[in-house]
Amino acid sequence: MKTANILGLAAGLTLALSATAFAAPITTPPPTLTATGDVTAFYVFSDAANTSVLNETAPIGFPTIFCNHDTGSCNAANPGDTVPLGNQSGSLVFSLDNITLSQTFFSNAVDGTDGFYHALISSDISDFGSVTIPTALSDLITNNPGVDITYIGWEDNNTPNSDYDYNDLIFAFANATTRQIPTPEPTTLALLGTGLAGLA
């Protein structure tokens, strides 16, 4: 009987841990997120009572990509919904507007109220707990081997009303990466220019 109780407790603990995401406030700067072409946003998951809206602030302004509840002219999104953000290059920055509490958080900056980052940026969906990848995103990954997919999980509330699980709202972005994009060296560019001039 004791063995069964211990096994049951262990199984329960395992399930609890698998359902828990980060569960601690992030104090170190997140990796830089870079657009690498035709960026598409995917709505992955939401477990938030507050109404929030996702926006892009850089390199282009793209307001109201998704909302988790109906608000204004934005209809609530469902897992697997997609929004094309267009062909982009450069650092990607997103904001999350918590409409219910009148709070705004940015993917690359600490919150001025509590001093913590409210976005977890990762290429590994398991960092957000036991979240299922929507079929539309799974199909894209299967049909496009090597495509860059990055996930952003948000904590949508300030301290002390926050659990910092970073899975209140989770979005994925295709053709967005946290890996370093090499830039051509000046010598390489000069040689390329000389070669083109020679051809002309």
Summary of the structure (lengths in Angstrom):
residues: 200
radius of gyration: 20.2
end to end distance: 85.5
largest distance: 85.5
contacts: 572
relative contact order: 0.22
helix: 22%
strand: 35%
